[in-house]
Amino acid sequence: MAPSPAPEHQRLTLLDDMTIYNATAQKQLLLDALQAGDGLELDLSAVAEIDTAGFQLLLLAKREARHQDKPLLIVAHSPAVREVVDFFNVAADFGDPMLIPARES
């Protein structure tokens, strides 16, 4: 019996701020990327600003990943993202490279 292929995780790098001004476009981008593979690695290292709309997008993406039984991991945090993850105390869900790795969905 041949080994099964490794899951194909999509990697998505967001280059724009995760604010209310970009939320609609980023929502569809996140959902499409999640649908396209067996999981999603989210690179947020270029996100200079994140507001509550951006945080809600992260929660939506995490919930949808769980619903699809797929992992969603933030693999690179900008300082702004790290601050929000720490403020809302969700490092265990989204990971914080300075503290702990994220749990898979």
C-alpha positions in Angstrom: 0.0 0.0 0.0 1.4 3.4 -1.0 1.6 6.1 1.5 -1.1 8.8 1.1 0.1 12.1 -0.2 0.7 14.9 2.3 -2.2 17.3 2.7 -2.0 20.3 0.4 -2.1 23.4 2.6 -2.7 26.7 0.8 -0.5 29.6 1.9 -2.0 33.0 1.7 0.0 36.2 2.4 -2.1 39.2 3.2 -0.3 42.4 2.2 -3.0 44.9 3.1 -4.1 46.1 6.5 -6.9 44.0 8.0 -9.3 46.8 8.6 -12.9 47.5 7.9 -11.9 49.1 4.6 -10.5 45.8 3.3 -12.8 43.4 5.1 -15.1 42.5 2.3 -12.4 41.6 -0.2 -10.3 39.8 2.4 -13.3 37.8 3.6 -13.7 36.3 0.2 -10.0 35.8 -0.3 -9.8 33.9 3.0 -12.8 31.7 2.3 -11.6 30.9 -1.3 -8.1 30.0 -0.1 -9.5 27.8 2.7 -11.8 26.0 0.2 -8.9 25.5 -2.3 -6.8 23.1 -0.2 -6.7 20.8 2.7 -5.8 23.6 5.1 -4.6 27.2 5.2 -1.3 28.7 6.3 -1.9 32.4 6.8 1.0 34.8 6.6 0.2 38.1 8.2 3.7 39.4 8.5 2.9 42.4 6.3 -0.2 43.5 8.1 0.6 46.9 9.6 -2.8 47.5 11.1 -5.7 45.3 12.3 -8.9 46.5 13.8 -12.0 44.6 15.1 -13.2 43.9 11.6 -9.9 42.2 10.8 -10.1 40.2 14.1 -13.6 39.2 13.2 -12.3 37.9 9.8 -9.7 35.8 11.7 -12.5 34.3 13.9 -14.7 33.7 10.8 -11.8 31.9 9.0 -11.1 29.8 12.0 -14.7 28.9 12.5 -15.0 28.0 8.8 -11.9 25.9 8.9 -13.3 23.9 11.9 -16.6 23.5 10.0 -14.6 22.1 7.0 -12.4 20.1 9.3 -9.3 21.8 8.0 -6.4 23.4 9.9 -5.9 27.1 9.7 -2.6 28.4 11.1 -1.1 31.9 11.2 2.5 31.2 10.3 3.9 34.7 10.5 2.6 37.5 12.7 3.3 41.2 12.3 3.7 43.2 15.5 0.1 44.5 15.0 -1.3 41.0 14.7 0.7 39.8 17.6 -0.7 42.6 19.8 -4.3 41.8 18.8 -3.8 38.0 19.4 -2.3 38.8 22.8 -5.0 41.3 23.7 -7.8 38.9 23.0 -5.9 36.0 24.5 -6.3 33.7 21.5 -2.6 32.7 21.0 -3.6 29.0 21.6 -6.0 29.3 18.7 -4.0 31.4 16.3 -0.5 30.9 17.6 2.1 33.4 18.6 5.6 32.6 17.5 6.9 34.3 20.6 4.8 32.2 22.9 3.3 29.0 21.6 2.5 27.3 18.3 -1.1 27.3 17.2 -3.2 24.3 17.6 -4.6 22.9 14.4 -8.3 23.6 14.0 
